[in-house]
Amino acid sequence: MPVQFSDAGKKKLEAILGRYPNSQAACLPALHLAQAEFGHLSDDAIECVAAALTLPSAHVFGVVTFYTMFHREKVGKNVLMVCTNISCMLRGAYDVLSHCEARLGIKRGETTPDGTFTLIEEECLAACANAPMMICGTEYYLDLTKDKVDKVLDELRKNPKSEHVV
């Protein structure tokens, strides 16, 4: 069954379109809106955005599959993106990632059975000076150690971060 934006989503989309010179320029924020509303960007969600922006669905699909912040499958309430690029790797990112896997009982790319966490290995998150690091929602967690990771995970269990910002 095709998806459609809610009335509130339609109003937000109108506001987004008003901020950009054309619908192609509004594609990223429209996709963020769709992901926030639908939880992930299924084929139906991509078609919905394409129709709303009067863009070819192939263009919208290309944008979705290019950027790692868009999810094609359902994700957990807390999406943990652990950077493993060179600076983070040299300062223990794989230890952080392995610790997250052990604490959560999942491997990278998986979601906990209760839907609380999704763990993703990310190429670069642009905080090299404070490696190793991870992001959840819009929150950066820097200079990570196993103890810091434990505190972050405990706090996120109590107060999940919304990944979706519109």
N, C-alpha and C positions, 0 to 999 in steps of 0.2 A: 504494500500500500504506500503510495507516495506521501512524503511528509510536506508540511506547510508551516511557515512561520506563524506563531501565535499573533494575536492582535498587538500585544506588547512588542513582540519581535519585529512586526511590520513597522511599528512606529520608530523603533530603534534603527531599523534599516533605512527608513526615510531620512532620519537625522544623519546617518552615516553618508548617504548619497549626497546630502546637502553640503558636506564638508569637502567633497572631492570634485575635480573638474569633469570627470566622466566615470562611467560604471567600472571600467577596467581598473582605474586607480583605486576604487573602493573595494576591490576583490578581497584583499587581505582582511580588513576589518569585517567585511560581510561574512567571511569564512569563520572568523573568531566568534561572531554572533551566532552563526549556525551551530558551531561546535558547542557553545555554551547552552544553546537551546536544545539540541538533539543529543548531546553527550559525545558524539563522534560523527565523523563525516562519511556516512554510507553513500552508496551510489545515489540513492533517493535524495539525500541531503545535498549532494553536489548538484543534482538536477534542479533542486529547489533554488539554490543560490544562482546557478546559471540563468534560470528563467527570470528570477528577480532582477538580475543585472543585465539581462538581454545579452549575455555572452555565450559563446559556444561551450557546451559542457566539457569538451576536450580541453579547452583553455583552463577552466576551473579545476578540472582533474589534474592537469599539469602543475598548477599552483599547489594543490593539496599534497601531491606526491613529492614535490620539490622540498618543501619546508617540513622539518621534523617536529614542529610544534602542533601540527595537525595530525589527528588520529583517525585511522580508517576503521579501527575496531574499538569496541567499548574498553574504557580504561577505568582504573580505580579512582576513588575520591582524591587521593594524593598521588600525583604522578611525580616520582622521584627521578630526576635526570642527573646521573653521575658523569662528570666529565672525565674522560680517560685520555685526552690529548697529551702531548709530550710533557708540558709543565706539570700537569696533574699526575700523569703516570710516574714521572720521576720522583714525585713527593708522596707516593703511596695510594694513588687512586684505585688501583686494583685491589689493594687491601680493604679500602673503604667499600668498594663494590662487593667483594666477597663477604665482608661483614654484613652488609645490607641483605645479601642473599641468605646468609645463615640466620640472621635475626627474623627475616620475614618468611623464610621457608619457601622461597621462590627463586627462580633464575632470572637473569636479565631478559626483558621482553615479556615477562609474565605478570599476572595480577594475582594478588592473594585471594584465596577462596571467598573471603568475606567482602571482597570488593573495596577494601580500604586503601591498598597500595598497588601501584604499577611501578615496576623498576625498569629503567631504560639506561643503557650505556650511550652516552652522547659524545660526539667528536670534539666539540669545543663550545664552551659557554662563556668565554671572554672574561675570565677572572684569574688569569694566569699568575698574577702576583700573590694571590691568596690560595694557591693550590694546596691540597686537593679540595675540590668543591662540588656541590650539587645544588640543584634548583628544585623547589616544589612550589608550583603556582608562580607567584612573582617574587618569592622569597629566595635570596641567595644564602647558602650556608657555606662559610669559608673556613679555610685552615682546618679541615676536618681531621679528627682522630676517631678511633673507635668509641671512646667515651662521648665525644660530641655527637656522633651519629646516634648513639643510644638515646641521648637526651632529645634529639630532634625527632626520632621515631616515636618516643613516648609522648612528646608534646603533640605530634601530628595525629596520633591515635585519639587523643582527647579533643583536639581542635583541628579538624581537617582543613587544608588550604584548598580553595577553589582554584583549579588550574586556569579556568576560563575568565578572562578579563575582557569586558566590552566597553 
